Amino acid sequence: MKSLATLGMALCLGGAACYASSVSGRLMDANCYNQQKVASREAGHKTYDSITKTCAATPSSTAFALRVTSNPFHEYEGETIKLDDKGNTLAAQALRTGALKADEDGRVRIRARGHMTAGETINTRWIESRDHRKFSEIASLK
């Protein structure tokens, strides 16, 4: 009976660890991305690399999308996902305070952790800058 309880606990902990997704990529202004994506499709090609630079997030951005470049299980790589309201608020605040900045090639790189909904939005728990500063509460950004 004790081994059955131990197995049950191990499965619960393993399931909880798998519940959240961690994705890394390039942070973009979602409004710019949507406009550029439509223009790219009308032109008949995908130019995501240039879109991530053209639409790099700025301190004036309010809605964000993340072009996923790495994921531990490779399930979202190459996709563009939206940040939820909490993620948008965290990213906007971090950009305005200078905690998140564009790197030498003009792109803003972050890592986000949260629960994916329908494969297109992440219910954000936290975001992390390239220098591994985590932002999970607005108060921590002040």
HELIX and SHEET records of a PDB file:
HELIX    1   1 LYS A    2  TYR A   19  1                                  18    
HELIX    2   2 ALA A   30  ALA A   43  1                                  14    
HELIX    3   3 TYR A   48  THR A   54  1                                   7    
HELIX    4   4 ASP A   85  THR A   97  1                                  13    
HELIX    5   5 ILE A  138  LEU A  141  5                                   4    
SHEET    1   A 6 LYS A 134  PHE A 135  0                                        
SHEET    2   A 6 THR A 121  SER A 129 -1                                        
SHEET    3   A 6 THR A  80  LEU A  83  1                                        
SHEET    4   A 6 PHE A  64  SER A  70 -1                                        
SHEET    5   A 6 SER A  21  ASP A  29 -1                                        
SHEET    6   A 6 VAL A 108  THR A 117 -1                                        
END                                                                             
